[in-house]
Amino acid sequence: MRNLSIIIILALLVGCNVRPEDNVTTDSYFNLEKLLNQEIEYLLSQNAGLEKSLTSNGIRENTNFQPQTKDDWESQLSLFFDANIDKPGYKGAFYEEQLSPLSGVSKTIYTAKSSKTAVRTFECLYSDDLLSQINIQIGEKNMIFTSLKTLKLYFDPNGEHIIGFDVEGQENMQLKEDMEYSIQAVITY
């Protein structure tokens, strides 16, 4: 009986000893933040700039900008950083769907399980297995504010580097005029 008790205690101790590498999960979504940080390093090394066109309530403005630091680029891409869904708080928050290639184009779509999640859809488009575009839809709504945004990142034909981005949005607020805006940006070298 005593040997049986010792065996049970040893089994419990060994069974409860969880190694950290056993707790690593592979359930993750597309890591946009990692991609953007790598791209910023490349853009800085190439001394890249931006040609931007901003339209707000029908008024259009064109600008050229030469980001000099990582912070400058992060500021220009801040909406995309905010839309990263590969965060611990989002674990299990999205459905993932793989659409089979049709004429060489395939998609991975992440759709929010809850309407309370700001990022509603996150879509990666691949052309011949190379990332060609990322589309993100963001929606926020409360009693006094409604905001809808569509973000798009475009990649070169090799799927290696960002060549531009678009942002379209509208905001509706109580006691304030509605606003519609769009930004088209092209990366220049």
Backbone as a ProteinNet text record, in pm:
[ID]
protein_1_A
[PRIMARY]
MRNLSIIIILALLVGCNVRPEDNVTTDSYFNLEKLLNQEIEYLLSQNAGLEKSLTSNGIRENTNFQPQTKDDWESQLSLFFDANIDKPGYKGAFYEEQLSPLSGVSKTIYTAKSSKTAVRTFECLYSDDLLSQINIQIGEKNMIFTSLKTLKLYFDPNGEHIIGFDVEGQENMQLKEDMEYSIQAVITY
[TERTIARY]
82.3	0	86.6	196.2	285	350	390	449.5	349.5	223.6	120.7	104.1	109.5	98.4	214.2	334.9	453.3	442.1	394	379.9	277	167.5	63.8	117.8	189.1	246.4	347.7	434.2	531.7	461.4	357.1	283.9	221.3	165.5	106.7	212.3	327.2	433.9	486.7	508	558.8	451.5	327.2	217.5	192.2	219.2	194.8	314.1	424.5	544.4	533.5	487.6	468.2	586.7	649.4	762.3	709.3	779.5	731.8	711.6	797	781.5	655.2	599.5	475	355.7	371.7	263.8	260.2	354.9	358.5	246.5	165.9	58.7	95.4	45.9	72.2	-50.1	-155.3	-273.9	-244.2	-211.2	-188.6	-245.2	-268	-320.4	-205.3	-235.5	-135	-77.3	56.4	121.4	159.3	66.7	87.8	193.8	198.2	297.5	439.7	464.6	597	631.5	535.3	558.1	588.9	512.2	533.4	668.6	707.9	838.9	953.1	942.4	1044.1	1044.2	926.1	914.9	970.4	948.3	1002	1153.7	1215.4	1361.7	1406.1	1335.1	1367.9	1347.9	1234.4	1205.3	1309.5	1353	1457.7	1589.6	1621.5	1746.5	1744.6	1626.2	1611.3	1584.7	1577.5	1547.8	1417.4	1315.8	1187.9	1105.5	1015.4	924.6	781	690.4	548	489.5	411	324.9	184.8	122.9	-8.8	-111.3	-230.8	-344.6	-453.7	-494.6	-597	-719.9	-834	-961.2	-1049.6	-1100.6	-1187.3	-1306.7	-1424.7	-1548.1	-1537.4	-1480.7	-1472.7	-1353.3	-1274.6	-1157	-1033.7	-956.2	-840.2	-710.7	-612.9	-481.5	-375.1	-273.1	-162.3	-37.2	35.6	160.3	265.8	389.5	503.4	570.2	609.8	668.5	786.8	892.3	1012.8	1036.9	977.1	1000	1148.6	1202.6	1345.1	1375.1	1274.1	1297.7	1191.1	1216.9	1119.8	988.4	999.4	879.1	797.3	865.4	795.3	713.6	774.8	704.4	592.4	617.1	512.2	391.5	418	310	228.8	296	227.9	146.8	191.3	126.3	49.4	21.9	-34.9	-169.2	-254.1	-382.3	-362.6	-260.2	-231.1	-172.7	-84.5	-33.9	-149.7	-242.9	-358	-447.2	-444.2	-531.7	-468.8	-352.1	-288.8	-378.9	-410.5	-497.8	-420	-289.9	-208.9	-161.6	-258.2	-232.7	-289.8	-230.3	-282.7	-430.8	-476	-615.8	-713.3	-663.8	-748.5	-747.6	-677.5	-671.9	-813.8	-848.4	-980.8	-1091	-1057.3	-1157.7	-1199.9	-1131.8	-1159.4	-1180.6	-1271.9	-1283.3	-1178.8	-1118.7	-1021.8	-1073.3	-1070.2	-1118.5	-1015.4	-982.1	-889.1	-970.3	-959.2	-1027.4	-927.3	-962.6	-873.9	-838.2	-720.5	-677.4	-773.3	-802.6	-882.1	-806	-759.2	-675.4	-550	-494.5	-370.3	-388.2	-513.1	-539.4	-608	-552	-612.7	-628.1	-709	-736.4	-735.7	-691	-712.2	-791.3	-905.7	-994.3	-1013.1	-988.5	-1014	-1135.7	-1240	-1363	-1388.4	-1415.9	-1439.5	-1561.6	-1549.8	-1661.5	-1762.7	-1718.3	-1804.3	-1810.7	-1927	-1940.5	-1871.7	-1830.3	-1759.2	-1611.9	-1560.3	-1421.3	-1409.7	-1318.4	-1305.7	-1267.1	-1170.8	-1132	-1236.3	-1316	-1425.8	-1376.9	-1298	-1240.4	-1096.5	-1014.9	-873.3	-848.8	-819.5	-812.3	-674.7	-610.7	-481.1	-503.9	-465.3	-477.6	-340.1	-336.4	-211.7	-227.6	-127.4	-124.1	-7.7	-39.3	62	143.1	73.3	129.7	216.7	214	288	187.2	212.3	122.7	112	-9	-27	-105	-190.5	-272.6	-328.5	-344.7	-413.3	-527.4	-648.5	-767.5	-818.2	-846.2	-892.5	-1015.4	-1118.8	-1236.6	-1248.1	-1263.1	-1271.3	-1402.6	-1470.6	-1595.2	-1607.1	-1643	-1665.8	-1797.5	-1875.9	-2006.3	-2042.4	-2089.6	-2148	-2266.1	-2317.8	-2438.9	-2419.2	-2299.1	-2279.2	-2182.4	-2123.8	-2016.8	-2022.4	-2011	-1998	-1881.8	-1791.2	-1674.5	-1653.8	-1638.5	-1610.7	-1486.4	-1392	-1269.2	-1239	-1185.6	-1132.9	-987.5	-899.4	-755.4	-706.9	-617.2	-560.4	-410.9	-335.3	-190.5	-163.7	-82.3	-48.6	98.5	128.3	264.7	315	446.4	507.7	477.9	502.3	470	542.4	652.9	724.5	672.1	574.7	517.4	613.6	715.1	819.5	804.3	758.9	758.9	629.6	592.4	474.6	503.6	408.7	424.9	326	229.1	132.8	23.4	-63	-177.2	-290.7	-411.7	-531.9	-604.3	-667.9	-754.5	-880.8	-994.5	-1122.6	-1202.9	-1271.8	-1349.1	-1460	-1545.8	-1651.7	-1677.2	-1708.3	-1738	-1867.8	-1954.2	-2080.8	-2085.7	-2107.4	-2114.9	-2241.3	-2298.3	-2410.8	-2359.9	-2438.8	-2408.1	-2285.9	-2245	-2130.8	-2156.1	-2100.7	-2120.4	-2049.8	-2116.2	-2056.1	-1931.1	-1837.5	-1714	-1681	-1643.4	-1591.9	-1453.1	-1362.1	-1224.7	-1163.4	-1059	-981.5	-837.8	-748.1	-605	-552.1	-481	-409.6	-261.8	-178.9	-35.9	42.3	146.1	236.1	376.2	446.6	582.7	676.9	762.2	855.2	997.7	1079.2	1219.5	1310.7
-119.2	0	125.3	120.2	235.6	262	156.2	172.1	234	196.9	252.1	401.7	444	586.4	664.2	609.8	677.3	688.9	583.9	586.2	690.9	701.1	800	942	967.3	1100.4	1135.4	1041	1066.3	1094	1018.6	1038.4	1176.9	1221	1354.8	1463.2	1445.9	1545.7	1553.3	1439.8	1437.4	1489.8	1454.3	1497.9	1646.8	1710.1	1852.7	1937.1	1875.8	1949.7	1984.8	2106.4	2150.2	2235.5	2195.6	2272.7	2390.9	2507.2	2625.7	2600.3	2519.7	2497.1	2417.6	2346.3	2274.9	2370.2	2490.9	2588.6	2679.4	2670.5	2755.7	2713.4	2811.5	2779.8	2829.9	2759.9	2801.5	2870.2	2888.7	2958.3	3107	3155.2	3298.2	3340.7	3469.5	3526.4	3591.3	3652.9	3722	3836.3	3839.8	3940.2	4062.4	4156.3	4277.5	4367.4	4372.9	4457.1	4413.8	4285.1	4233.6	4269.1	4249.4	4282.4	4431.6	4518	4662.3	4704.7	4648.1	4682.7	4643	4526.3	4484.4	4577.8	4616.3	4703.5	4843	4892.1	5024.1	5022.8	4916.6	4906.3	4913.3	4844.3	4846.5	4987.2	5049.4	5182.7	5284.9	5275.3	5366	5340.8	5214.7	5182.9	5230.6	5244	5288.7	5439.4	5507	5650.5	5680.4	5596.6	5606.4	5724.2	5768.8	5877.5	5838.2	5933	5909.9	6023.2	5988.1	6083.1	6052.2	6149.8	6126.3	6222	6169.4	6249.3	6229.1	6337.9	6332.8	6406.6	6340.9	6403.7	6396.8	6512.9	6519	6606.9	6547.8	6618.5	6693.2	6628.7	6684.2	6774.6	6805.8	6891.4	6802.4	6821.4	6735.7	6812.2	6742.5	6800.9	6695.6	6735.4	6645.8	6689.7	6591.4	6621.9	6516.9	6559.4	6468.1	6473.1	6356.8	6349.1	6253.8	6291.2	6208.9	6166.7	6055.8	6010	5980.5	6033.5	6019.1	5917.6	5885	5797.6	5687.2	5591	5483.2	5541.8	5639.3	5703.5	5772.6	5836.5	5901.1	5799.3	5684.8	5581.3	5520.1	5496.8	5440.9	5533.4	5663.9	5761.4	5752.9	5739	5729.5	5600.6	5495.7	5364.8	5329.1	5428.4	5402.5	5328.7	5360.4	5289.7	5140.7	5107.6	4966.9	4896.2	4965.9	4908.2	4881.5	4976.7	4960.8	4844.4	4808.5	4702.9	4564.2	4551	4420.1	4328.9	4211	4119.1	4009.7	4004.3	3901.6	3953.4	3965.4	4014.9	3912.9	3902.3	3806	3827.2	3950.9	3978.5	3934.7	3909.7	3867.4	3716.7	3642.6	3497.7	3440.5	3370.1	3310.3	3406.9	3531.8	3633.2	3636	3558.5	3562.7	3422.7	3415	3295.8	3308.7	3198.6	3200.2	3113.1	3168.2	3096.3	3106.9	2993.4	2987.7	2963.2	3051.9	3031.7	2979.6	2872.9	2805.6	2896.3	2871.4	2954.1	2944.7	3059.1	3068.5	3160.6	3108.9	3183.8	3237.9	3159.5	3197.2	3288.6	3330.7	3420.7	3342.7	3352.9	3289	3393.1	3358.9	3452.4	3379.8	3452	3411.8	3524.4	3490.9	3592.6	3563.3	3665.1	3658.6	3747.2	3689.8	3763	3762	3879	3890.6	3809.7	3741.4	3663.8	3753	3870.1	3961.1	4096.6	4157.8	4291.8	4397.4	4362.2	4456.2	4468.6	4376.8	4382.3	4487.4	4583.1	4694.1	4644.9	4555.1	4500.8	4396.2	4428.1	4338.1	4227.4	4265.9	4166.3	4205.1	4103.5	4119	4016.2	4064.1	3976.8	3987.2	3873.6	3867	3803.6	3875	3824.5	3783	3666.8	3612.3	3587.8	3625.7	3597.7	3502.4	3382.1	3276.9	3258.2	3253.3	3232.2	3347.4	3462.5	3581	3684	3740.8	3840.1	3959.5	3993.2	4105.3	4221.1	4191.7	4297.8	4253.4	4350.1	4327.4	4426.7	4376.4	4460.2	4445.3	4556.7	4554.6	4643	4592.5	4673.7	4691.2	4816.5	4851.5	4925.2	4890.3	4958.4	4977.4	5097.8	5127.6	5202.2	5166.6	5229.7	5237.2	5353.7	5369.3	5465.4	5514.9	5597.5	5729.7	5785.3	5916	5915.6	5802	5799.8	5671	5684.5	5569.4	5596.4	5501.6	5517.6	5389.3	5404.2	5291.5	5325.7	5231.5	5252.9	5128.7	5152	5044.6	5076.9	4986.8	5005.2	4902.9	4946.7	4855.1	4879.9	4771.9	4775.8	4702.7	4763	4702.1	4662.8	4547.1	4494.4	4483.4	4484.7	4471.7	4332.2	4311.9	4182.4	4062.7	4087.7	3978.6	3952	4030.7	4013.8	4047	4126.7	4153.8	4287.3	4390.9	4524.5	4599.2	4685	4769.2	4874.5	4892.7	4995.8	5110.3	5091.4	5197.7	5150.9	5245	5211	5309.4	5264.8	5346.9	5337	5447.4	5451.2	5524.7	5464.6	5531	5520.2	5627.9	5622.6	5724.2	5700.5	5796.3	5794.4	5913.3	5927.8	6005.3	5952.8	6018.7	6041.6	6167.6	6201.2	6281.6	6260.6	6342.6	6485.8	6582.2	6725	6771.1	6693.5	6731.4	6685.9	6759	6726.1	6594.6	6512.5	6387.2	6416.9	6322.7	6342.9	6216.9	6237	6129.4	6169.2	6071.5	6101	5982.1	6011.7	5905.1	5951.3	5855.6	5881.2	5776.9	5822.5	5733.1	5769.6	5670.7	5695	5597.8	5651.5	5572.5	5591.4	5481.3	5488.8	5518.7	5617.5	5660	5625.2	5596.7	5561.6	5654.6
0	0	0	76.5	84.6	-51.3	-123.5	-256.6	-354.2	-341.2	-427.7	-402.4	-276	-242.7	-300.4	-291.4	-345.2	-497.2	-563.1	-709.3	-750.2	-678.1	-710.6	-691.9	-583.8	-558.5	-666.6	-703	-809.1	-942.7	-971.8	-1097.1	-1102	-988.2	-982.8	-1000.3	-935.8	-948.5	-1090.1	-1152.7	-1289.6	-1385.3	-1363.2	-1449.8	-1441.6	-1329	-1312.4	-1353.6	-1384.4	-1424.1	-1572.4	-1599.5	-1737.5	-1779.1	-1887.4	-1938.3	-2017.1	-2014	-2086.2	-2235.5	-2297.1	-2440.1	-2471.9	-2372.2	-2394.2	-2396.4	-2340.4	-2335.5	-2456.9	-2545.3	-2663.5	-2757.2	-2798.1	-2890.7	-3029.5	-3126.9	-3263.9	-3323.9	-3241.7	-3288.9	-3295.1	-3411.3	-3427.2	-3560.4	-3570.5	-3692.9	-3769.9	-3880.7	-3960	-3876.1	-3863.1	-3778.4	-3862.3	-3871	-3949.3	-3886.8	-3755.7	-3688.2	-3723.6	-3723.8	-3758.9	-3903.2	-3993.8	-4134.5	-4150.5	-4083.8	-4095.8	-4040.2	-3927.7	-3870.4	-3964	-4025.8	-4123.1	-4243.9	-4287.2	-4403.8	-4374.3	-4255	-4217.8	-4224.4	-4177.4	-4186.5	-4332.6	-4420.5	-4563.2	-4620.9	-4589.8	-4642.7	-4598.8	-4473.8	-4424.9	-4498	-4522.3	-4591.6	-4736.5	-4795	-4933.5	-4944.2	-4827.8	-4823.9	-4899.5	-4877.5	-4947.9	-4896.9	-4981.4	-4946.7	-4975.6	-4954.2	-4978	-5060.9	-5160.6	-5229.8	-5181.1	-5114.4	-5055.6	-5113.4	-5130	-5171.6	-5067	-5003.8	-4899.7	-4949.5	-4940.9	-4975	-4851.6	-4810.1	-4693.6	-4727.4	-4722.5	-4756.3	-4888.1	-4988.2	-5121.8	-5148.7	-5048.6	-5066.6	-5074.7	-5182.9	-5208.2	-5183.9	-5123.7	-5097.1	-5127.7	-5202.5	-5235.9	-5161.4	-5108.2	-5037.4	-5070.1	-5058.8	-5064.9	-4929.5	-4880.6	-4747.7	-4751.6	-4683	-4676.6	-4530.6	-4486.3	-4348.5	-4324.5	-4215.3	-4186.2	-4076.1	-3995.8	-3880.8	-3876.7	-3791.8	-3769.1	-3716.8	-3626.7	-3572.7	-3682	-3778.4	-3889.4	-3968.3	-4000.5	-4076	-3992.1	-3864.2	-3778.1	-3773.4	-3772.6	-3773.5	-3902.9	-4015	-4143.7	-4156	-4090.4	-4098.4	-3971.5	-3887.9	-3754.8	-3760.2	-3856.4	-3865.3	-3891.3	-3967.4	-3996.2	-3873.4	-3799.4	-3674.5	-3578.9	-3569.4	-3479.7	-3521.4	-3649.7	-3702.4	-3694.3	-3633.1	-3619.2	-3534.9	-3585.3	-3510.8	-3439	-3457.2	-3391.3	-3256.3	-3163.4	-3028	-2929.1	-2812.4	-2714	-2682.5	-2677.2	-2646.2	-2754.7	-2874.5	-2985.1	-3006.7	-2923.2	-2940.2	-2936.9	-3042.8	-3052.6	-3092	-3125.5	-3155.7	-3302.1	-3386.9	-3529.8	-3586.8	-3682.9	-3765.3	-3874.9	-3914.9	-4024	-4137.1	-4257.5	-4374.4	-4486.4	-4544.2	-4657.5	-4783.1	-4880.2	-5007.4	-5108.6	-5173	-5267.7	-5384.6	-5441.4	-5555	-5673.2	-5730.1	-5850.6	-5944	-6055.1	-6149.7	-6080.7	-5988.1	-5920.7	-5802.4	-5771.7	-5660	-5548.1	-5427.1	-5310.8	-5200.4	-5101.2	-4991.8	-4858.7	-4757.8	-4620	-4555.9	-4500.1	-4443.1	-4294.7	-4213.9	-4070.3	-4043.7	-3985.1	-3957.9	-3807.5	-3751.9	-3608	-3566.8	-3454.7	-3402.5	-3330.8	-3284.9	-3211.1	-3280.7	-3279.3	-3338.5	-3252.2	-3132.6	-3045.1	-3080.9	-3161.9	-3206.3	-3315.6	-3297	-3392.9	-3532.3	-3541	-3672.2	-3708.6	-3810.7	-3849.2	-3941.2	-4044.8	-4133.9	-4166.2	-4182.8	-4217.1	-4325.7	-4445.5	-4562.1	-4627	-4649.1	-4717.8	-4854.7	-4959.5	-5095.4	-5145	-5207.5	-5259.9	-5409.2	-5484.7	-5627.1	-5651.6	-5697	-5713.3	-5584.8	-5472.6	-5338.2	-5287.9	-5353.7	-5308.6	-5257.2	-5140.4	-5083	-5177.1	-5217.1	-5309.7	-5248.6	-5149.9	-5092.4	-4958.8	-4867.9	-4741.3	-4732.9	-4706.9	-4691.1	-4548.4	-4484.1	-4345.5	-4333.2	-4267.9	-4240.5	-4090	-4049.2	-3908.1	-3885.2	-3780.1	-3746.1	-3596.6	-3557.9	-3417.1	-3406.2	-3305.6	-3290.9	-3143.4	-3105.2	-2972.9	-2985.5	-2876.4	-2880.7	-2954.6	-2952	-3014.2	-3132.3	-3163.1	-3262	-3343.4	-3474.7	-3563.4	-3657.6	-3668.1	-3754.5	-3834.5	-3964.9	-4052.8	-4134.4	-4141.8	-4218.8	-4300.4	-4419.2	-4502.6	-4529.9	-4492.2	-4511.2	-4613.3	-4702.1	-4801.6	-4811.9	-4807.4	-4830.9	-4961.6	-5046.6	-5175.3	-5176.9	-5236	-5239.3	-5382.6	-5397.1	-5529.6	-5586.7	-5716.7	-5779.7	-5716.9	-5648.2	-5581.1	-5440.1	-5395.4	-5262.6	-5150.6	-5180.1	-5081.5	-5009.2	-5080.4	-5020.3	-5050.4	-4956.9	-4973.2	-5079.8	-5172.1	-5274.2	-5255	-5167.4	-5141.2	-5048	-5011.6	-4927.9	-4951.1	-4919.6	-4926	-4792.7	-4755.9	-4638.8	-4680.2	-4657.7	-4680.5	-4553.4	-4519.3	-4397	-4391.3	-4296.2	-4266.8	-4117.8	-4066.9	-3924.9	-3910.1	-3827	-3797	-3646.9	-3609.5	-3466.8	-3440.5	-3324.2	-3281.1	-3264.6	-3301.7	-3284.8	-3364	-3463.8	-3545.1	-3688.3	-3782.9	-3923	-3957.5	-4039.8	-4085.6	-4167.8	-4165.8	-4239.8	-4318.6	-4443.8	-4528.3	-4572.4	-4577.5	-4615.4	-4686.5	-4761.8	-4826	-4837.6	-4828.5	-4844.4	-4941.4	-5041.9	-5131.5	-5118.8	-5094.4	-5076.8	-5164.6	-5228.5	-5310.4	-5253.9	-5233.5	-5182.6	-5299.2	-5279	-5384.2	-5343.7	-5444.6	-5420.3	-5496.1
[MASK]
+++++++++++++++++++++++++++++++++++++++++++++++++++++++++++++++++++++++++++++++++++++++++++++++++++++++++++++++++++++++++++++++++++++++++++++++++++++++++++++++++++++++++++++++++++++++++++++

